[in-house]
Amino acid sequence: CTPKQAFRRGWSFGSGLFLAGASWIYVSIHDYGFVPVLPAALLTTVFCVGIGSLQGLLSYGYVRWLRDGRAGATLGFAALWVLGEWLRSWLLTGFPWLYLGYAHLHTPLAGWAPVTGVLSIGFIVALTGAALAALVRDRRQWPPLAAVLALALLGQSLLQQHWTERSSDTPLRVAAVQINISQDQKWRPENLKPTLIRYREMTLPLFEDHQLVIWPEAAIPAFFHQVGDYLGPLASRAEDSGSSLITGVPYWTPGHIYNSAVAMGNGDGSYFKQRLVPFGEYVPLENSLGKLIRIFELPLSSFSAGGPDQGPLRAGGLRLAPFICYEIVYPDLVARHGRDADVLLTLSNDAWFGRSLGPAQHMQMAQMRALETGRQLIRATGTGITALVDERGRITASIPSHQPGVLSGEIYPFRGYTPFSRAGSLPILLLCALLCALALRRRA
């Protein structure tokens, strides 16, 4: 096909991928943003088709500059695919959703995750497709497929490698409270007091036999300074019991509002969310898009981003690397901030997703972060999926979604570094850039 045809096909594929895989955007806008059906459907379509156009540009570039060389047709395709996924992770603050590698969380290719991250798994998957296409065109083109099989076998071998180790044989007993209040009810003023009472009633008994109790993102629908009289006694009770409480709560300072996590009782520290959700917590290109947003009357928050050098939260004598909601989907952010932590912690409010694909996708990405870093992970959400994940990315405990409940379990602190913790995605990105450069040179 011609480059223009490749662009149309790539754009169609990308648009279909996101319209199907990110359909939860409509749920967030219509069901909980209260935008009428047609405008919500239009905004969802515009977003998915817009981000799908990136796949069209990559397809155009592949056919225009890389496809004609033997190496470019296979290695160049896989390299360009990965560079496209990486580009999508930071463009307009990024939308790193639906990476190819996530589908292989529990396959032999998962062995590559702690070595070079989820992008490297996507590279192998894309290379597999290119190698099969080459073999269909010419049966003599079997070496690329043989290389893919070798990478899969090596991945299986890497799964047996233990990159990190427990720093203590004594587990931390933790509890995560899932109150299950829907997004359309959460912020109503009349529900503030019942919400606070419910959290207190579900939490107080837990302090006696748990070293750490966790509430989800924005568990308290009020600013931190407004609920001091409520949180103070809870913190004292936790401290008297030798326990810690970590909660998500909006935090106000003059001129700024932060989405934060705060540790109290036998714990300390606060964390302000760094990676904000586009159109949910801030408006990218606000000068240009603000008028459009106001036309559709979307309910938006105006949060400020926290600084990049924030330390861990401390609870039960452990260092916890906190990530709020959307942040857990950024592999390099988690690798960098989880490097010197004992445990990963993610607080989320997946009520925005309703009963769509979103919560399961979000959970899968959190599992990949545990595997990449060799750390166990605690995930606390308001409506689910609330779970504990081991250092291999496997869910060890969870509670039903869309029901109130308490997840109780044990986690172990880990020490040491995976190769991905040390270097992040840089090695696979450099390899892909080099492969594209070599393919261009050979074509020239």
matplotlib code that plots the C-alpha trace (Angstrom):
import matplotlib.pyplot as plt

x = [0.0, 1.0, 2.0, -1.4, -3.3, -1.1, -2.1, -5.8, -5.5, -3.4, -5.8, -8.7, -7.0, -6.0, -9.4, -11.1, -8.6, -9.4, -13.1, -13.3, -10.6, -11.2, -15.0, -15.0, -14.3, -18.0, -19.0, -17.0, -18.3, -22.0, -22.8, -20.8, -20.0, -23.8, -23.1, -26.0, -25.7, -24.8, -22.1, -20.6, -20.5, -19.0, -16.3, -15.4, -15.2, -13.1, -10.7, -10.4, -10.1, -7.7, -5.3, -5.8, -4.4, -1.0, -1.2, -1.9, 1.2, 3.3, 1.9, 2.6, 6.2, 6.7, 5.6, 7.3, 10.7, 11.2, 9.3, 11.4, 14.5, 14.6, 15.5, 13.2, 10.2, 10.5, 12.7, 11.8, 8.1, 8.5, 10.8, 8.5, 5.5, 7.3, 8.4, 4.8, 3.6, 6.3, 5.3, 1.7, 2.9, 4.0, 2.2, -0.2, 0.9, 0.2, -2.3, -0.3, -3.3, -3.7, 0.0, 0.6, 2.7, -0.1, -1.7, 1.3, 1.3, 1.0, 2.8, 6.5, 7.1, 6.4, 10.0, 11.1, 9.1, 11.6, 14.5, 13.3, 9.7, 6.3, 7.5, 10.0, 7.2, 5.3, 8.4, 8.5, 4.8, 5.0, 8.1, 6.1, 3.4, 6.0, 7.8, 4.7, 3.8, 7.2, 6.9, 3.6, 5.1, 8.2, 8.8, 12.6, 12.0, 12.1, 15.0, 12.9, 10.4, 13.1, 14.5, 11.0, 10.8, 14.2, 13.1, 10.0, 12.1, 14.5, 11.6, 10.5, 14.0, 13.9, 10.7, 12.8, 15.1, 14.6, 15.8, 14.7, 14.4, 12.4, 14.0, 12.1, 10.4, 7.8, 4.9, 3.0, -0.7, -2.7, -6.4, -7.9, -11.4, -13.7, -16.8, -18.5, -20.1, -20.9, -19.3, -22.6, -23.3, -19.7, -19.5, -23.0, -22.9, -25.6, -23.5, -20.3, -21.3, -22.7, -19.5, -17.2, -19.2, -19.1, -15.3, -14.9, -17.1, -15.4, -11.9, -11.8, -12.0, -9.1, -6.5, -6.4, -5.0, -3.6, -0.4, -1.7, -5.2, -5.7, -8.5, -8.7, -8.1, -10.2, -11.9, -12.8, -15.0, -13.6, -10.3, -7.8, -7.9, -11.7, -11.7, -9.0, -11.5, -12.5, -9.1, -7.3, -9.0, -8.6, -4.9, -4.6, -6.5, -4.3, -1.1, -2.2, -2.8, 0.6, -1.2, -1.1, -3.8, -3.2, -6.0, -6.5, -7.9, -7.9, -5.3, -5.7, -3.0, -3.2, -3.5, -3.3, -5.4, -3.7, -4.9, -3.0, -2.3, -1.6, -0.2, -1.2, -1.0, 2.1, 3.0, 3.9, 4.3, 2.2, 2.2, 0.8, -0.1, 2.3, 0.7, -2.8, -5.6, -6.2, -9.6, -10.4, -8.0, -6.7, -7.3, -4.3, -4.0, -6.5, -6.3, -7.4, -9.7, -11.2, -13.9, -14.9, -15.0, -17.3, -19.6, -20.2, -20.3, -18.0, -17.5, -13.7, -11.4, -8.4, -5.7, -2.0, 0.7, 3.0, 6.8, 9.0, 11.2, 8.7, 9.7, 7.9, 5.2, 6.2, 4.0, 4.7, 8.4, 8.3, 8.7, 5.7, 6.0, 2.5, 0.8, -2.6, -4.9, -3.6, 0.0, 0.3, 0.1, 3.4, 6.1, 9.1, 7.5, 6.8, 10.3, 11.9, 9.9, 9.6, 13.3, 14.1, 10.7, 9.8, 6.3, 4.2, 0.9, -1.7, -4.9, -7.6, -11.2, -12.3, -15.9, -15.4, -15.2, -18.5, -18.9, -16.9, -13.5, -11.6, -11.2, -9.9, -7.5, -6.3, -5.7, -3.7, -1.4, -0.8, 0.1, 2.7, 4.3, 4.8, 6.4, 8.6, 10.0, 10.0, 7.9, 4.6, 1.8, -1.3, -4.2, -7.0, -10.1, -13.5, -15.5, -13.0, -10.7, -9.1, -6.3, -2.9, -0.3, 2.9, 6.3, 5.5, 2.5, 0.0, -3.1, -2.9, -6.0, -9.0, -12.6, -15.6, -16.1, -19.1, -19.7, -18.6, -16.0, -12.5, -9.6, -7.4, -4.0, -0.3, 2.5, 6.3, 8.8, 11.4, 14.8, 17.1, 16.6, 15.4, 17.2, 14.1, 14.2, 17.7, 17.4, 13.7, 12.6, 15.7, 17.5, 14.6, 13.9, 17.6, 17.5, 14.4, 15.8, 19.0, 17.0, 15.0, 18.2, 19.9, 16.8, 16.8, 20.5, 20.2, 17.3, 19.3]
y = [0.0, 3.6, 5.8, 7.6, 4.3, 3.2, 6.4, 5.7, 2.1, 2.9, 5.7, 3.4, 0.7, 3.2, 4.8, 1.4, 0.3, 3.3, 3.4, -0.2, -0.2, 3.2, 3.2, 4.0, 7.6, 7.9, 6.5, 9.1, 12.0, 11.0, 8.9, 10.9, 14.2, 14.5, 15.5, 14.6, 11.5, 13.2, 15.6, 12.9, 10.5, 13.2, 14.1, 10.4, 9.9, 13.0, 11.9, 8.3, 9.3, 12.0, 9.8, 7.1, 9.5, 8.9, 5.3, 6.6, 8.8, 5.8, 3.7, 6.4, 6.7, 3.0, 2.6, 5.8, 5.2, 1.8, -0.9, -1.4, -2.7, -6.3, -5.2, -2.2, -4.4, -6.4, -4.8, -1.3, -2.0, -3.2, -0.3, 2.3, 0.8, 1.1, 4.6, 5.4, 3.9, 5.9, 9.1, 8.6, 8.3, 12.0, 13.9, 16.4, 14.7, 11.3, 8.6, 5.4, 3.1, -0.1, -1.0, -4.3, -5.6, -5.7, -8.6, -10.7, -10.1, -13.9, -15.3, -16.2, -12.7, -11.4, -12.3, -9.3, -6.8, -6.5, -6.3, -3.7, -3.0, -3.3, -1.5, -4.3, -6.8, -4.7, -4.7, -8.5, -8.7, -6.2, -8.1, -11.3, -9.8, -8.4, -11.7, -13.6, -11.2, -11.5, -15.3, -15.3, -13.2, -15.2, -18.6, -17.9, -15.1, -17.4, -15.9, -13.1, -15.6, -17.8, -14.8, -14.1, -17.7, -17.3, -14.1, -15.9, -18.8, -16.4, -14.6, -17.9, -18.3, -14.8, -15.6, -17.8, -15.0, -13.3, -9.7, -8.6, -10.2, -9.8, -7.4, -9.0, -12.3, -10.5, -9.3, -6.1, -6.7, -4.3, -3.4, -1.4, 0.0, 0.0, 2.0, 1.8, 5.1, 6.0, 9.0, 10.8, 10.6, 11.1, 14.9, 15.8, 18.0, 16.0, 12.8, 14.2, 13.3, 9.8, 9.1, 10.1, 8.1, 5.0, 5.2, 5.6, 2.7, 0.4, 1.5, 1.6, -2.2, -2.6, -0.7, -3.5, -6.2, -4.3, -2.2, -0.2, 0.9, 2.5, 4.6, 5.3, 8.4, 11.4, 9.2, 12.3, 14.6, 17.7, 19.6, 18.2, 21.3, 21.1, 17.7, 18.1, 17.5, 14.3, 12.9, 13.9, 11.4, 8.7, 9.4, 9.2, 6.0, 4.5, 5.6, 4.2, 0.9, 1.0, 1.3, 3.8, 5.4, 6.5, 8.4, 10.2, 13.7, 17.0, 19.4, 23.2, 25.8, 29.4, 29.4, 25.6, 22.5, 19.1, 15.6, 14.1, 11.1, 11.7, 9.3, 9.6, 7.7, 5.6, 6.9, 10.2, 12.0, 13.5, 13.2, 15.5, 13.9, 14.7, 13.4, 14.9, 13.5, 15.5, 17.1, 15.5, 17.4, 20.1, 21.2, 20.8, 23.7, 25.5, 28.8, 26.9, 24.2, 26.0, 27.6, 24.2, 22.7, 25.4, 25.0, 21.4, 22.4, 19.7, 19.6, 20.0, 20.4, 22.7, 20.8, 21.7, 19.1, 18.1, 18.3, 15.6, 15.0, 14.0, 11.3, 8.2, 7.8, 6.0, 3.5, 0.5, 1.2, 0.8, 3.2, 3.2, 4.8, 6.3, 6.7, 8.3, 6.9, 7.6, 7.8, 4.0, 3.7, 5.5, 2.8, 5.1, 7.3, 4.2, 2.8, 6.0, 6.7, 3.0, 2.3, 2.9, 2.0, -1.2, -1.4, 0.2, 1.9, 3.1, 4.9, 5.3, 6.4, 4.1, 5.0, 7.3, 4.1, 2.6, -1.0, -0.6, -2.1, 0.7, -0.8, -4.1, -2.4, -0.1, -3.1, -4.9, -2.0, -1.8, -5.5, -4.8, -2.1, -4.6, -7.1, -4.4, -3.2, -6.4, -4.9, -5.9, -3.5, -2.4, -1.0, 0.7, 2.0, 3.3, 0.9, -1.7, -3.3, -3.3, -5.9, -7.0, -7.9, -9.8, -9.0, -11.2, -9.2, -11.8, -10.8, -12.5, -11.1, -9.0, -8.2, -8.0, -4.7, -2.5, -3.8, -2.3, -4.3, -4.5, -6.2, -7.7, -9.4, -9.4, -7.8, -8.2, -5.4, -6.0, -4.6, -4.7, -3.5, -4.9, -3.8, -1.8, -0.1, 1.2, 2.2, 2.4, 2.4, 4.1, 0.9, -0.3, 3.3, 3.7, 0.3, 1.2, 4.6, 2.9, 0.2, 3.0, 4.9, 1.8, 0.9, 4.5, 4.3, 0.9, 2.2, 5.2]
z = [0.0, -0.4, 2.6, 2.3, 2.4, 5.3, 7.2, 6.7, 7.7, 10.8, 11.8, 11.4, 13.5, 16.2, 16.4, 16.7, 19.3, 21.6, 20.9, 22.1, 24.8, 26.2, 26.0, 29.7, 28.8, 27.8, 31.2, 33.0, 30.9, 30.6, 33.7, 36.2, 34.4, 33.6, 30.0, 27.7, 25.5, 22.1, 23.4, 25.6, 22.6, 20.4, 23.0, 23.4, 19.7, 19.1, 21.8, 20.5, 16.9, 17.7, 19.7, 17.0, 14.4, 16.0, 14.8, 11.4, 11.4, 12.5, 9.7, 7.2, 8.5, 8.4, 4.8, 3.7, 5.2, 6.8, 5.0, 1.9, 3.8, 5.1, 8.6, 8.5, 7.5, 10.8, 13.3, 12.1, 12.5, 16.1, 17.0, 15.5, 17.4, 20.7, 20.0, 19.3, 22.6, 24.4, 22.6, 23.7, 27.3, 27.5, 24.7, 26.4, 29.7, 28.2, 27.8, 28.4, 28.0, 26.0, 25.6, 23.8, 26.6, 29.2, 27.5, 28.4, 32.2, 32.7, 29.7, 29.3, 27.9, 31.4, 32.3, 30.3, 32.5, 35.3, 32.8, 30.3, 31.2, 29.5, 26.4, 25.7, 25.8, 23.3, 21.1, 21.1, 20.3, 17.5, 16.1, 16.2, 14.0, 11.6, 11.4, 10.7, 7.9, 6.4, 6.5, 4.8, 2.0, 1.7, 3.3, 3.4, 5.9, 8.9, 10.9, 12.5, 13.7, 15.1, 16.9, 18.4, 19.7, 21.2, 23.0, 24.3, 25.6, 27.3, 28.8, 30.4, 31.8, 33.1, 35.0, 37.2, 38.2, 41.6, 41.2, 44.6, 48.0, 51.2, 53.6, 56.5, 57.2, 59.3, 57.2, 57.7, 58.4, 56.3, 55.7, 52.9, 53.4, 50.4, 51.3, 47.8, 47.3, 43.7, 42.1, 41.6, 45.4, 46.7, 46.6, 47.6, 50.8, 52.5, 52.2, 53.9, 57.4, 56.6, 54.6, 57.5, 60.0, 57.8, 57.4, 61.1, 61.9, 59.4, 60.5, 64.3, 64.9, 62.4, 64.5, 67.0, 64.7, 61.7, 61.5, 58.5, 57.5, 54.1, 52.6, 48.9, 46.8, 47.9, 50.5, 52.4, 50.3, 52.0, 52.3, 54.8, 57.0, 57.2, 58.9, 61.5, 64.3, 62.7, 61.7, 64.9, 67.2, 64.6, 64.3, 68.1, 68.3, 65.6, 67.3, 70.7, 68.9, 67.2, 63.8, 60.9, 58.8, 55.2, 53.4, 50.2, 50.7, 48.8, 50.3, 50.1, 50.3, 49.3, 45.5, 45.1, 45.5, 45.6, 45.2, 48.2, 50.4, 54.1, 56.7, 60.3, 63.6, 63.7, 60.3, 58.8, 55.5, 52.8, 49.1, 46.4, 43.1, 40.3, 37.1, 36.7, 34.6, 31.4, 31.4, 34.8, 37.0, 34.6, 31.0, 28.6, 26.3, 28.5, 26.5, 23.3, 24.7, 27.7, 25.5, 24.1, 27.5, 28.8, 25.8, 26.9, 30.6, 31.7, 35.5, 35.9, 38.8, 38.8, 40.7, 41.0, 40.4, 43.2, 42.9, 41.5, 44.5, 47.2, 49.6, 50.6, 53.2, 56.3, 58.2, 60.4, 60.0, 56.3, 53.3, 51.0, 47.5, 46.9, 43.6, 43.2, 40.5, 37.1, 38.2, 38.5, 34.7, 34.1, 34.2, 34.6, 37.3, 39.4, 38.7, 39.8, 43.0, 44.0, 43.7, 47.3, 48.8, 50.6, 49.2, 46.4, 47.4, 45.0, 46.0, 43.3, 42.8, 40.0, 40.6, 37.6, 35.5, 36.7, 35.7, 32.5, 31.4, 33.2, 36.7, 35.3, 32.9, 35.7, 38.0, 35.3, 34.9, 38.6, 38.6, 35.8, 38.0, 40.8, 38.4, 36.8, 40.2, 42.2, 44.9, 46.5, 46.0, 47.9, 45.9, 47.7, 45.8, 46.7, 44.6, 43.5, 42.4, 45.9, 46.1, 47.3, 44.6, 45.1, 43.6, 40.6, 39.7, 40.9, 42.9, 46.3, 47.9, 46.7, 47.6, 45.4, 43.4, 43.9, 47.4, 50.8, 52.5, 54.1, 52.4, 55.1, 54.4, 54.7, 52.7, 52.8, 52.4, 49.6, 48.9, 45.9, 42.3, 39.1, 36.0, 35.1, 38.4, 37.7, 34.1, 33.3, 29.7, 28.4, 27.1, 25.0, 23.7, 22.7, 21.0, 19.0, 18.0, 16.8, 14.8, 13.1, 12.3, 10.9, 8.8, 7.4, 6.6, 4.8, 2.8, 1.7]

ax = plt.figure().add_subplot(projection="3d")
ax.plot(x, y, z, "-o")
ax.set_aspect("equal")
plt.show()
